[in-house]
Amino acid sequence: MNDRFDRRLSVLDDSAQQFIKAVAWLGGYVTTEQAHGLGIRNSVPRVHVELKNLESWGFIKRVALYPAVYQVTKSVTRLLGTDLSARHRHPAETIRTRLLAVNFYLEAANWPVEFVFDHQQKIANFRQLGCEPCLLPQRAGKPYLWEDFVMHRHAGGLGVAAVDRYNHSAFLQLHELVKRFRRCLAFTPDQLKLMLVVGTDARYRLCTRLARHPSLQKLLPSMPKAVTAALRLYRVQQAVPAFRLLVQDNRDGRELRALGLHRPAEPNRSPRLAGAVQDDAKDIDSGFWPEEENE
């Protein structure tokens, strides 16, 4: 089995490997347009060809149509050396959230920051600020930053961004973000910025009002102004497109094909589709905290 995996891995060039690793760290889902933005290839036709190749080799699978949405497979988690939830099946709302995360990353790539994806490196960056692991958000008694975007700011300090989850309370997400990092914020109030990333104008306006809620300030009663100073919102300009989910089989057919065990689908049989998922957001130009460095 390892030899077979190594043979498949050998067909990937550096660009393809970096691409599928990036998709996995960003949540596991990507559209063709996003793949182009991530630089898998330098032209749209070549992007389509490369995605089909990655699919046939068992590194990604198509989970939606109109437009095509791809998800990384278990092979990518083997490549990373760690098992991520990115390869698991998710509801449509989670897929939308993770596609929004990719759009955020593509826009934030122009900011004066460096993204930190490796979990141990995230912890190390907080340690450099003086925040020991015991001050970080915990799960099962260990630091847990897997779902957070950690950014090293060129001007100094760190930024942490969380992506707004569709069909979840905006206030609870703001409250959760501040609560998870309040001990670090209390320890280094001038070196840590928190951001909630949203995908619609309406959500941005709602969160702007909620960010001033007294309950958030009470999370740091001795430093109420620290929350206001640290918390920011960012409205992603590129909306997540509408898509139709394919109904998944229990086993990943593309992985089986890569192992020589895949049985071709019946001819002239249309893909089974689940309900459409869409976002009617309009693009706006929102401010974000890295701009403060130029003030």
C-alpha positions as CSV (number, residue, x, y, z in Angstrom):
1,M,0.0,0.0,0.0
2,N,2.8,2.4,0.8
3,D,4.5,1.7,-2.5
4,R,1.3,2.5,-4.3
5,F,0.9,5.7,-2.4
6,D,4.5,6.6,-3.1
7,R,4.0,6.0,-6.8
8,R,1.0,8.3,-6.9
9,L,2.9,10.9,-4.9
10,S,5.8,10.8,-7.3
11,V,3.7,12.2,-10.2
12,L,3.1,15.4,-8.2
13,D,5.4,18.4,-8.9
14,D,6.2,20.9,-6.2
15,S,3.4,23.2,-7.3
16,A,0.8,20.5,-7.0
17,Q,2.0,19.4,-3.6
18,Q,2.0,22.9,-2.2
19,F,-1.5,23.4,-3.6
20,I,-3.1,20.4,-2.0
21,K,-1.3,21.1,1.3
22,A,-2.6,24.6,1.3
23,V,-6.2,23.5,0.5
24,A,-6.0,21.0,3.4
25,W,-4.8,23.7,5.9
26,L,-7.5,26.1,4.7
27,G,-10.3,23.6,5.4
28,G,-10.2,21.0,2.6
29,Y,-12.4,22.6,-0.1
30,V,-11.7,24.6,-3.2
31,T,-13.4,25.8,-6.4
32,T,-11.7,26.0,-9.8
33,E,-11.5,29.8,-9.5
34,Q,-9.9,29.5,-6.1
35,A,-7.4,26.9,-7.4
36,H,-6.3,29.4,-10.0
37,G,-5.9,32.1,-7.3
38,L,-3.8,29.7,-5.2
39,G,-1.5,29.3,-8.2
40,I,-1.8,25.7,-9.0
41,R,-1.3,26.6,-12.7
42,N,-1.1,30.0,-14.5
43,S,-4.1,29.6,-16.8
44,V,-7.7,28.5,-16.4
45,P,-7.5,25.7,-19.0
46,R,-4.3,24.3,-17.2
47,V,-6.1,24.6,-13.9
48,H,-8.9,22.4,-15.1
49,V,-6.5,19.8,-16.4
50,E,-4.5,19.7,-13.2
51,L,-7.6,19.4,-11.0
52,K,-8.7,16.4,-13.2
53,N,-5.3,14.9,-12.8
54,L,-5.4,15.3,-9.0
55,E,-8.8,13.8,-9.0
56,S,-7.8,10.8,-11.0
57,W,-4.7,10.2,-8.8
58,G,-7.0,10.2,-5.7
59,F,-5.8,13.4,-4.0
60,I,-9.1,15.3,-4.4
61,K,-12.7,14.4,-5.1
62,R,-15.5,16.4,-6.6
63,V,-18.3,17.0,-4.1
64,A,-20.4,19.7,-6.0
65,L,-21.2,21.0,-9.4
66,Y,-22.1,24.3,-10.9
67,P,-19.4,25.3,-10.1
68,A,-17.2,22.4,-9.3
69,V,-16.1,22.1,-5.7
70,Y,-13.3,19.7,-4.8
71,Q,-12.4,18.2,-1.4
72,V,-9.1,16.7,-0.4
73,T,-9.0,13.0,0.4
74,K,-7.2,10.9,3.0
75,S,-4.2,10.7,0.7
76,V,-3.6,14.4,1.4
77,T,-3.7,13.9,5.2
78,R,-1.1,11.1,4.7
79,L,1.0,13.6,2.8
80,L,0.7,16.1,5.6
81,G,1.5,13.5,8.2
82,T,-1.5,14.5,10.4
83,D,-5.2,13.6,10.1
84,L,-7.4,16.7,9.6
85,S,-11.2,17.0,9.6
86,A,-10.7,18.5,6.1
87,R,-11.1,15.0,4.5
88,H,-14.4,14.2,6.4
89,R,-17.8,14.7,4.9
90,H,-19.5,18.0,5.9
91,P,-22.9,19.6,5.5
92,A,-23.3,22.3,2.9
93,E,-23.1,25.1,5.5
94,T,-19.7,23.9,6.6
95,I,-18.5,23.7,3.0
96,R,-19.6,27.3,2.4
97,T,-17.7,28.5,5.5
98,R,-14.6,26.7,4.3
99,L,-14.8,28.2,0.8
100,L,-15.3,31.6,2.4
101,A,-12.0,30.9,4.4
102,V,-10.2,30.3,1.1
103,N,-11.5,33.6,-0.3
104,F,-10.3,35.3,2.9
105,Y,-6.9,33.8,2.5
106,L,-6.6,34.9,-1.1
107,E,-7.5,38.5,-0.2
108,A,-5.3,38.6,3.0
109,A,-2.4,37.3,1.0
110,N,-1.7,40.9,0.1
111,W,-1.7,42.1,3.7
112,P,1.6,42.7,5.6
113,V,1.3,39.4,7.4
114,E,2.5,35.8,7.2
115,F,0.1,33.0,7.7
116,V,1.1,30.2,10.1
117,F,-0.6,26.9,9.3
118,D,1.4,24.3,11.3
119,H,-0.1,23.8,14.7
120,Q,3.1,23.6,16.6
121,Q,4.4,26.7,14.8
122,K,1.2,28.5,15.9
123,I,1.9,27.6,19.5
124,A,5.6,28.7,19.1
125,N,4.5,32.1,17.7
126,F,2.3,32.7,20.8
127,R,5.2,31.7,23.0
128,Q,7.4,34.3,21.3
129,L,4.8,36.8,22.5
130,G,5.1,35.5,26.1
131,C,1.9,33.5,25.9
132,E,2.6,30.0,27.3
133,P,0.5,27.0,26.0
134,C,-1.5,27.1,29.2
135,L,-2.9,30.5,28.3
136,L,-4.1,29.3,24.8
137,P,-7.5,27.9,24.0
138,Q,-7.7,24.3,25.2
139,R,-9.3,21.1,24.1
140,A,-8.9,17.9,26.1
141,G,-6.3,19.7,28.2
142,K,-4.1,20.7,25.2
143,P,-3.7,23.9,23.2
144,Y,-6.2,23.9,20.3
145,L,-5.6,26.3,17.4
146,W,-6.4,24.0,14.4
147,E,-9.4,26.0,13.2
148,D,-7.9,29.5,13.8
149,F,-6.1,31.6,11.2
150,V,-2.9,32.7,12.9
151,M,-1.0,35.5,11.2
152,H,2.4,36.9,12.1
153,R,2.1,40.7,11.6
154,H,5.1,42.4,10.0
155,A,4.7,45.3,12.3
156,G,4.9,43.0,15.3
157,G,2.5,40.8,17.2
158,L,0.0,38.3,16.0
159,G,-3.5,38.3,14.5
160,V,-6.0,35.6,14.9
161,A,-9.0,35.3,12.5
162,A,-12.1,33.1,12.8
163,V,-14.4,32.6,9.9
164,D,-18.1,33.3,10.5
165,R,-20.0,30.0,10.4
166,Y,-23.2,30.0,8.4
167,N,-26.5,29.6,10.4
168,H,-24.7,30.2,13.7
169,S,-25.3,33.1,16.1
170,A,-23.1,36.0,15.3
171,F,-23.0,37.2,18.9
172,L,-22.0,33.7,20.2
173,Q,-19.2,33.5,17.7
174,L,-17.9,36.9,18.7
175,H,-18.2,36.0,22.4
176,E,-16.5,32.6,21.8
177,L,-13.6,34.3,19.9
178,V,-12.9,36.8,22.7
179,K,-13.4,34.2,25.5
180,R,-11.0,31.7,23.9
181,F,-8.2,34.3,23.7
182,R,-9.0,36.5,26.6
183,R,-6.1,35.2,28.8
184,C,-3.6,35.9,26.0
185,L,-5.3,39.2,25.4
186,A,-4.9,40.2,29.0
187,F,-1.3,39.1,29.0
188,T,-0.3,41.0,25.7
189,P,-3.1,43.4,24.9
190,D,-1.0,45.5,22.5
191,Q,0.4,42.4,20.6
192,L,-2.7,40.5,19.8
193,K,-5.5,41.3,17.4
194,L,-8.7,39.3,16.9
195,M,-10.8,39.2,13.8
196,L,-14.2,37.7,12.7
197,V,-14.4,37.2,9.0
198,V,-17.8,37.6,7.4
199,G,-19.2,37.1,4.0
200,T,-22.2,39.4,3.6
201,D,-23.0,43.1,4.1
202,A,-25.9,42.2,6.4
203,R,-23.6,40.1,8.6
204,Y,-21.0,42.8,8.7
205,R,-23.5,45.4,9.9
206,L,-24.9,43.0,12.5
207,C,-21.5,42.1,13.9
208,T,-20.4,45.7,13.9
209,R,-23.3,46.5,16.3
210,L,-22.6,43.3,18.4
211,A,-18.9,44.0,18.8
212,R,-19.9,46.9,21.1
213,H,-22.0,44.7,23.3
214,P,-21.2,45.1,27.0
215,S,-21.1,41.3,27.5
216,L,-17.9,41.2,25.4
217,Q,-16.2,43.9,27.5
218,K,-17.1,41.9,30.7
219,L,-15.0,39.0,29.5
220,L,-12.0,41.1,30.6
221,P,-13.5,43.1,33.5
222,S,-10.1,44.6,34.5
223,M,-9.3,45.7,30.9
224,P,-12.7,46.4,29.2
225,K,-11.1,48.7,26.6
226,A,-8.7,45.9,25.5
227,V,-11.5,44.0,23.8
228,T,-12.7,47.0,21.8
229,A,-9.1,47.7,20.8
230,A,-8.3,44.2,19.7
231,L,-11.5,43.1,18.0
232,R,-11.9,43.7,14.3
233,L,-14.3,42.6,11.5
234,Y,-13.4,41.9,7.9
235,R,-15.9,41.6,5.0
236,V,-14.6,39.2,2.4
237,Q,-15.1,40.9,-1.0
238,Q,-15.4,37.8,-3.1
239,A,-18.7,36.0,-2.4
240,V,-19.0,32.2,-2.2
241,P,-20.8,31.0,-5.3
242,A,-23.9,28.9,-5.4
243,F,-23.2,25.2,-5.8
244,R,-25.1,21.9,-6.0
245,L,-23.8,19.1,-3.8
246,L,-23.3,15.7,-5.3
247,V,-24.8,12.9,-3.2
248,Q,-21.8,11.0,-1.9
249,D,-21.4,7.3,-1.8
250,N,-20.1,5.8,1.4
251,R,-16.8,5.0,-0.1
252,D,-14.6,7.4,-1.9
253,G,-14.7,6.2,-5.5
254,R,-11.7,8.3,-6.6
255,E,-9.5,6.8,-3.9
256,L,-10.7,3.3,-5.0
257,R,-9.9,4.2,-8.6
258,A,-6.4,5.3,-7.6
259,L,-6.0,1.8,-6.0
260,G,-7.3,0.1,-9.1
261,L,-10.5,-1.0,-7.3
262,H,-12.9,1.6,-8.8
263,R,-15.9,0.3,-10.8
264,P,-17.0,2.8,-13.5
265,A,-20.4,4.4,-13.2
266,E,-23.2,3.2,-15.5
267,P,-23.2,5.0,-18.9
268,N,-25.6,7.9,-19.5
269,R,-26.3,8.2,-15.9
270,S,-26.5,11.8,-14.6
271,P,-24.9,12.7,-11.2
272,R,-27.2,12.8,-8.3
273,L,-27.5,16.3,-6.9
274,A,-28.5,17.6,-3.5
275,G,-30.0,21.0,-3.0
276,A,-28.5,24.2,-4.2
277,V,-26.5,26.4,-1.8
278,Q,-26.0,30.0,-2.6
279,D,-24.9,33.4,-1.2
280,D,-26.5,36.5,-2.4
281,A,-23.9,38.8,-0.9
282,K,-22.6,41.9,-2.7
283,D,-19.0,42.9,-2.6
284,I,-17.9,45.9,-0.5
285,D,-14.6,47.3,0.5
286,S,-14.1,46.8,4.2
287,G,-11.3,48.0,6.4
288,F,-9.1,45.6,8.3
289,W,-6.6,45.9,11.1
290,P,-3.4,45.6,9.1
291,E,-4.2,49.0,7.6
292,E,-3.5,50.5,11.0
293,E,0.2,49.9,10.6
294,N,0.2,52.6,8.0
295,E,-1.5,55.2,10.1
